[in-house]
Amino acid sequence: MIHISTIKEMVRISPLDKLEVEKHYSYLLEQEPQFEQSVAQWIEAYQLHALTPELLLANDYYQKLIHGVYQNSFYNVQYHQALYWLKSGLTQNQILLLFAHMRMQFIMYAEGLESDALASSLCHVLDVGQSIVATIFTVAESIERMKARSSQEIRRLKNSYRLVAFDLPKDVLQAYIDHQTWKISAFELSLGYETNIHGFETSHLKCCLAKWLDNGGLELIPKSKRRKFLNAHEQVHRLGTMAIEESNHNRPENIVELLFEMEVASEDVMEVLLNLIEQEFVAAANADSLTGFPNRRAFDLEFDKALAFAKRHDFWLDLVIVDVDFFKAVNDEHGHVVGDAVLKRVAEILDHVARTEDMLFRWGGEEFVIITLDKDSEGSEMLAERIRKAVEEEVFFAGTEQEMHLTVSCGALSYWAGLSLSEEEVFELADKQLYLAKENGRNQVCHQVYDVIPIQKP
């Protein structure tokens, strides 16, 4: 994105150009009525009936072109003229046609003096205005692209959560939206647009994103990324505010560069926020909505990790499958609301009984699974028995009409990780123990130690 100071270097009005235009200033000034008439004809030719020469061009626009003094005031006029054309609804192609028309007029005036040098110099002057127009329209297009990209990204995130029936992470998503809204508003204010944001806050310590950070958002950001995030957030506000101030004080030279640098800093902010949103999505996709335990999808991920760790460190890989006995009768007699409450309470008991390093999963329905690592082959059986006993001793809905006692059956497996069974085969071994526990009368633990592969007899 080219800024105004770069245009001065790229589309240079040389000292000879200035002298040539200045030398013929009086002659060119005499052509102003004819110039205005030609602009009116151009408006009529392109059927821009809502415009007049007075509305199309600033009062001193023509005189600034032919004055021969091309300092900051000249660039300011060109900048604001380009903004006016943009806000008037003219397309960039229409403005380029207008420049082509003005170029033809200037060449005609120069031919009246038989001065190729004057024609060349005036064309160089118009080149500056045309380049500034291109820059302004590039910024305007960037704003529209940012709006479209922001809307598309937010819509994509909402659809992703909706497809899997998860609640949106409203706080961090709103922080992302607030940041995008602030940045787009800074762009618009820098171009003299009105902004929809109420009470535009310039301070990075008082904006909506800052409030989210103060209310716990900062703790969600990994420590290794916090400094970079906070610096980028501050830069966005400082650069955006500087661009707005430059615009308010009619100093267009650095506006585009400031906005470009602000967008670079903003990318760092958005990357962190989008990562947080995606992390919450992954966590939600791998969690059971009723109990908060990881679900079967998460089990697949964690099983491979646990198995690899057990192999490296010579641990037993233990599985415990817990099934609530006669749970269907609870649902049939008391309804699913009570049934859900039972499952949540069982989950709480499991969480209380299990060790910190044990991994608990909601397998589905009334079944739970625990992955644990142990140095002894009796670990899974002992854990399963503690769980069975804790549930048996629990009084569910104590003191209410729904007061009840429940039991669980547990299948426990201690698997030596040096063997090469698949996840499905290991789980099937534990599931067989659960089946035996239920077949033998329920409210009991069946356990198997699996440390050798049985030899298949011919």
For each residue, the residues with C-beta under 8 A, 3 or more apart:
1: 135 138 139 142 256 257 259 260
2: 6 7 10 131 134 135 138 256
3: 6 7 135 253 254 255 256 257 260
4: 7 8 75 79 132 135 252 253 254 255 256
5: 8 9 253 254 257
6: 2 3 9 10
7: 2 3 4 10 11 128 131 132 135
8: 4 5 11 12 75 128
9: 5 6 12
10: 2 6 7 131
11: 7 8 124 127 128 131
12: 8 9 124
13: 17 18 70 121 124 125 128
14: 17 18 124
15: 18 19
16: 19 20 117 121
17: 13 14 20 21 120 121 124 125
18: 13 14 15 21 22 68 69 70 121
19: 15 16 22 23 68
20: 16 17 23 24 115 117 118 120 121
21: 17 18 24 25 28 66 67 68 118 121 122 125
22: 18 19 25 67 68 69
23: 19 20 68
24: 20 21 27 28 113 115 118
25: 21 22 28 29 66 67 68
26: 29 30
27: 24 30 31 109 113
28: 21 24 25 31 32 66 109
29: 25 26 32 63 66
30: 26 27
31: 27 28 34 35 105 109
32: 28 29 35 36 62 63
33: 36 37
34: 31 37 38
35: 31 32 38 39 62 102 105
36: 32 33 39 40 53 62
37: 33 34 40 41
38: 34 35 41 42 101 105
39: 35 36 42 43 53 56 57 98 101 102
40: 36 37 43 44 52 53
41: 37 38 44 45
42: 38 39 45 46 97 98 101
43: 39 40 46 48 49 51 52 53 56
44: 40 41 47
45: 41 42
46: 42 43 94 97
47: 44
48: 43 51 56 90 94
49: 43
50: 55
51: 43 48 55 56 88
52: 40 43 55 56
53: 36 39 40 43 56 57
54: 57 59
55: 50 51 52 88
56: 39 43 48 51 52 53 88 98
57: 39 53 54 61 62 81
58: 61 77 80 81 84
59: 54
60: 63 64 77
61: 57 58 64 65 77 81
62: 32 35 36 57 65 66
63: 29 32 60 66 67
64: 60 61 67 73 74 77 78
65: 61 62 102 122 125 126 129
66: 21 25 28 29 62 63 122
67: 21 22 25 63 64 74
68: 18 19 21 22 23 25
69: 18 22 73 74
70: 13 18 74 75 125 128
71: 74 75
72: 75 76 251 253
73: 64 69 76 77
74: 64 67 69 70 71 77 78 128
75: 4 8 70 71 72 78 79 128 132 252 253
76: 72 73 79 80 250 251 252
77: 58 60 61 64 73 74 80 81
78: 64 74 75 81 82 128 129 132
79: 4 75 76 82 83 132 136 252
80: 58 76 77 83 84 250 252
81: 57 58 61 77 78 84 85 129
82: 78 79 85 86 95 129 132 133 135 136 137
83: 79 80 86 87 136 191 192
84: 58 80 81 87 88
85: 81 82 88 90 95 133
86: 82 83 90 136 137 140 191
87: 83 84 192 193
88: 51 55 56 84 85
89:
90: 48 85 86 94 95 98
91: 94 95
92: 95 96 133 134 137
93: 96 97
94: 46 48 90 91 97 98
95: 82 85 90 91 92 98 99 133
96: 92 93 99 100 130 133
97: 42 46 93 94 100 101
98: 39 42 56 90 94 95 101 102
99: 95 96 102 103 126 129 130 133
100: 96 97 103 104
101: 38 39 42 97 98 104 105
102: 35 39 65 98 99 105 106 126
103: 99 100 106 107 122 123 126
104: 100 101 107 108
105: 31 35 38 101 102 108 109
106: 102 103 109 110 119 122 123 126
107: 103 104 110 111 119 122 123
108: 104 105 111 112
109: 27 28 31 105 106 112 113 118 122
110: 106 107 113 115 116 118 119 122
111: 107 108 114 119
112: 108 109
113: 24 27 109 110 118
114: 111
115: 20 24 110 118 119
116: 110 119 120
117: 16 20 120 121
118: 20 21 24 109 110 113 115 121 122
119: 106 107 110 111 115 116 122 123
120: 17 20 116 117 123 124
121: 13 16 17 18 20 21 117 118 124 125
122: 21 65 66 103 106 107 109 110 118 119 125 126
123: 103 106 107 119 120 126 127
124: 11 12 13 14 17 120 121 127 128
125: 13 17 21 65 70 121 122 128 129
126: 65 99 102 103 106 122 123 129 130
127: 11 123 124 130 131
128: 7 8 11 13 70 74 75 78 124 125 131 132
129: 65 78 81 82 99 125 126 132 133
130: 96 99 126 127 133 134
131: 2 7 10 11 127 128 134 135
132: 4 7 75 78 79 82 128 129 135 136
133: 82 85 92 95 96 99 129 130 136 137
134: 2 92 130 131 137 138
135: 1 2 3 4 7 82 131 132 138 139 256
136: 79 82 83 86 132 133 139 140 191
137: 82 86 92 133 134 140 141
138: 1 2 134 135 141 142
139: 1 135 136 142 143 187 190 191 256 259
140: 86 136 137 143 144 191
141: 137 138 144 145
142: 1 138 139 145 146 187 259 263
143: 139 140 146 147 184 187 188 191
144: 140 141 147 148
145: 141 142 148 149
146: 142 143 149 150 180 183 184 187 263
147: 143 144 150 151 184
148: 144 145 151 152
149: 145 146 152 153
150: 146 147 153 154 177 180 184
151: 147 148 154 155
152: 148 149 155 156
153: 149 150 156 157 274
154: 150 151 157 158 173 176 177
155: 151 152 158 159
156: 152 153 159 160
157: 153 154 160 161 168 173 277 281
158: 154 155 161 162 168
159: 155 156 162 163
160: 156 157 163 164 281
161: 157 158 164 166 167 168 281 284
162: 158 159 165
163: 159 160
164: 160 161 284 285
165: 162
166: 161 281 284 285 289
167: 161 170 284
168: 157 158 161 173
169: 172 173 276 277 280 281 284
170: 167 173 174
171: 174 175 212 215 217
172: 169 175 176 212 217 220 273 276 277 280
173: 154 157 168 169 170 176 177 277
174: 170 171 177 178 208 212
175: 171 172 178 179 208 209 212 217 273
176: 154 172 173 179 180 270 273 274 277
177: 150 154 173 174 180 181
178: 174 175 181 182 207 208 209 212
179: 175 176 182 183 209 233 236 266 269 270 273
180: 146 150 176 177 183 184 270
181: 177 178 184 185 197
182: 178 179 185 186 197 200 201 207 208 209 236 237 240
183: 146 179 180 186 187 236 240 262 263 266
184: 143 146 147 150 180 181 187 188
185: 181 182 188 189 195 196 197 200
186: 182 183 189 190 236 240 241 243 244 259 262
187: 139 142 143 146 183 184 190 191 240 259
188: 143 184 185 191 193 194 195
189: 185 186 192 193 195 200 244 247
190: 139 186 187 240 243 244 246 247 255 258 259
191: 83 86 136 139 140 143 187 188 247
192: 83 87 189 247
193: 87 188 189
194: 188
195: 185 188 189 200
196: 185
197: 181 182 185 200
198:
199:
200: 182 185 189 195 197
201: 182 206 207 208
202: 237 240 241 244
203: 206 207 210 237
204: 207 209 210 233 234 236 237 238
205: 210
206: 201 203 210 211
207: 178 182 201 203 204 210 211 237
208: 174 175 178 182 201 211 212
209: 175 178 179 182 204 212 213 233 269
210: 203 204 205 206 207 213 214 233
211: 206 207 208 214 215
212: 171 172 174 175 178 208 209 215 217
213: 209 210 217 218
214: 210 211 217 218
215: 171 211 212
216: 219 220
217: 171 172 175 212 213 214 220 221
218: 213 214 221 226
219: 216
220: 172 216 217 276
221: 217 218 225 226 229 272 276
222: 225 226
223: 226
224:
225: 221 222 228 229 272
226: 218 221 222 223 229 230
227: 230 231
228: 225 231 232 268
229: 221 225 226 232 233 268 269 272
230: 226 227 233 234
231: 227 228 234 235
232: 228 229 235 236 265 266 268 269
233: 179 204 209 210 229 230 236 237 265 269
234: 204 230 231 237 238
235: 231 232 238 239 261 262 265
236: 179 182 183 186 204 232 233 239 240 262 265 266 269
237: 182 202 203 204 207 233 234 240 241
238: 204 234 235 241 242
239: 235 236 242 243 258 259 261 262 265
240: 182 183 186 187 190 202 236 237 243 244 258 259 262
241: 186 202 237 238 244 245
242: 238 239 245 246 254 258
243: 186 190 239 240 246 247 254 255 258 259 262
244: 186 189 190 202 240 241 247 248
245: 241 242 248 249
246: 190 242 243 249 251 252 253 254 255 258
247: 189 190 191 192 243 244 250 251 252 255
248: 244 245
249: 245 246
250: 76 80 247
251: 72 76 246 247 254 255
252: 4 75 76 79 80 246 247 255
253: 3 4 5 72 75 246
254: 3 4 5 242 243 246 251 257 258
255: 3 4 190 243 246 247 251 252 258 259
256: 1 2 3 4 135 139 259 260
257: 1 3 5 254 260 261
258: 190 239 240 242 243 246 254 255 261 262
259: 1 139 142 186 187 190 239 240 243 255 256 262 263
260: 1 3 256 257 263 264
261: 235 239 257 258 264 265
262: 183 186 235 236 239 240 243 258 259 265 266
263: 142 146 183 259 260 266 267
264: 260 261 267 268
265: 232 233 235 236 239 261 262 268 269
266: 179 183 232 236 262 263 269 270
267: 263 264 270 271
268: 228 229 232 264 265 271 272
269: 179 209 229 232 233 236 265 266 272 273
270: 176 179 180 266 267 273 274
271: 267 268 274 275
272: 221 225 229 268 269 275 276
273: 172 175 176 179 269 270 276 277
274: 153 176 270 271 277 278
275: 271 272 278 279
276: 169 172 220 221 272 273 279 280
277: 157 169 172 173 176 273 274 280 281
278: 274 275 281 282
279: 275 276 282 283
280: 169 172 276 277 283 284
281: 157 160 161 166 169 277 278 284 285
282: 278 279 285 286
283: 279 280 286 287
284: 161 164 166 167 169 280 281 287
285: 164 166 281 282 297
286: 282 283 294 295 297 298 301
287: 283 284 292 293 294 295 298
288: 291 292 293 294 295 361 362
289: 166 292
290: 340 343 344 347 362
291: 288 343 344 347 362
292: 287 288 289 347
293: 287 288 347 360 361 362 368
294: 286 287 288 298 299 302 359 360 361 362
295: 286 287 288 298 299 361 362 364
296: 299 300 361 363 364
297: 285 286 300 301
298: 286 287 294 295 301 302 361
299: 294 295 296 302 303 361 363 369 371
300: 296 297 303 304 423
301: 286 297 298 304 305
302: 294 298 299 305 306 359 361 371
303: 299 300 306 307 371 423 426
304: 300 301 307 308 423
305: 301 302 308 309
306: 302 303 309 310 317 359 371 373
307: 303 304 310 311 317 417 423
308: 304 305 311 312
309: 305 306 312 313 315 373
310: 306 307 313 314 315 316 317 373 417
311: 307 308 314 417 418
312: 308 309
313: 309 310
314: 310 311 417 418
315: 309 310 373 374 375 417
316: 310 373 374 375 376 377 379 380 414 415 416 417
317: 306 307 310 371 373 414 415 416 417 426
318: 370 371 372 373 374 379 380 383 412 413 414 415
319: 369 370 371 380 411 412 413 415 426 427 429 430
320: 369 370 372 380 383 384 387 410 411 412 413 430
321: 363 367 368 369 410 411 412 430 431 433 434
322: 346 350 367 368 369 370 384 387 408 409 410
323: 327 366 367 408 409 410 411 434 438
324: 327 330 342 343 346 366 367 391 406 408
325: 406 407 408 409 438 442 443
326: 329 330 406 442
327: 323 324 330 331 339 342 365 366 406
328: 331 332
329: 326 332 333
330: 324 326 327 333 334 338 339 342 404 406
331: 327 328 334 335 336 338 339
332: 328 329
333: 329 330
334: 330 331 337 338 339 402
335: 331 338 339
336: 331 339 340
337: 334 340 341
338: 330 331 334 335 341 342 397 402
339: 327 330 331 334 335 336 342 343
340: 290 336 337 343 344
341: 337 338 344 345 397
342: 324 327 330 338 339 345 346 396 406
343: 290 291 324 339 340 346 347 362 366
344: 290 291 340 341 347 348
345: 341 342 348 349 394 396
346: 322 324 342 343 349 350 368 391 406 408
347: 290 291 292 293 343 344 350 351 360 362 368
348: 344 345 351 352
349: 345 346 352 353 387 390 391 394
350: 322 346 347 353 354 360 368 370 387
351: 347 348 354 360
352: 348 349 390
353: 349 350 383 386 387 390
354: 350 351 358 360 370 372 383 387
355: 358 372
356:
357: 372 373
358: 354 355 370 371 372 383
359: 294 302 306 370 371 372
360: 293 294 347 350 351 354 368 369 370
361: 288 293 294 295 296 298 299 302 368 369 370 371
362: 288 290 291 293 294 295 343 347 367 368
363: 296 299 321 367 368 369
364: 295 296 367
365: 327
366: 323 324 327 343
367: 321 322 323 324 362 363 364
368: 293 321 322 346 347 350 360 361 362 363
369: 299 319 320 321 322 360 361 363
370: 318 319 320 322 350 354 358 359 360 361 383
371: 299 302 303 306 317 318 319 358 359 361
372: 318 320 354 355 357 358 359 379 380 383
373: 306 309 310 315 316 317 318 357
374: 315 316 318 377 378 379 380 414
375: 315 316 379
376: 316 379
377: 316 374 414 416 449 451
378: 374 381 382 414
379: 316 318 372 374 375 376 382 383 414
380: 316 318 319 320 372 374 383 384 412 413 414 447
381: 378 384 385 412 414 445 447
382: 378 379 385 386
383: 318 320 353 354 358 370 372 379 380 386 387 412
384: 320 322 380 381 387 388 410 411 412 445 447
385: 381 382 388 389 410 445
386: 353 382 383 389 390
387: 320 322 349 350 353 354 383 384 390 391 408 410
388: 384 385 391 392 407 408 409 410 443 444 445
389: 385 386 392 393
390: 349 352 353 386 387 393 394
391: 324 346 349 387 388 394 406 407 408
392: 388 389 405 407 408 443
393: 389 390
394: 345 349 390 391 405 406
395: 398 403 404 405
396: 342 345 402 403 404 405 406
397: 338 341 400 401 402 403 404
398: 395 403
399: 403
400: 397 403
401: 397
402: 334 338 396 397
403: 395 396 397 398 399 400
404: 330 395 396 397
405: 392 394 395 396
406: 324 325 326 327 330 342 346 391 394 396
407: 325 388 391 392 442 443
408: 322 323 324 325 346 387 388 391 392 443
409: 322 323 325 388 434 437 438 442 443 444 445
410: 320 321 322 323 384 385 387 388 433 434 437 444 445 446
411: 319 320 321 323 384 430 431 432 433 434 435 436 437 445 446
412: 318 319 320 321 380 381 383 384 430 433 445 446 447 448
413: 318 319 320 380 426 429 430 433 447 448 450
414: 316 317 318 374 377 378 379 380 381 447 448 449 450 451
415: 316 317 318 319 419 421 426 429 450 451
416: 316 317 377 419 450 451
417: 307 310 311 314 315 316 317
418: 311 314
419: 415 416 450 451 452 453
420:
421: 415 425 426 429
422: 425 426
423: 300 303 304 307 426 427
424: 427 428
425: 421 422 428 429
426: 303 317 319 413 415 421 422 423 429 430
427: 319 423 424 430 431
428: 424 425 431 432
429: 319 413 415 421 425 426 432 433 448 450
430: 319 320 321 411 412 413 426 427 433 434 448
431: 321 411 427 428 434 435
432: 411 428 429 435 436 448
433: 321 410 411 412 413 429 430 436 437 446 447 448
434: 321 323 409 410 411 430 431 437 438 446
435: 411 431 432 438 439
436: 411 432 433 439 440 446
437: 409 410 411 433 434 440 442 444 445 446
438: 323 325 409 434 435 442
439: 435 436
440: 436 437 444 446
441: 444
442: 325 326 407 409 437 438
443: 325 388 392 407 408 409
444: 388 409 410 437 440 441
445: 381 384 385 388 409 410 411 412 437
446: 410 411 412 433 434 436 437 440
447: 380 381 384 412 413 414 433
448: 412 413 414 429 430 432 433
449: 377 414
450: 413 414 415 416 419 429
451: 377 414 415 416 419
452: 419
453: 419
454:
455:
456:
457:
458:
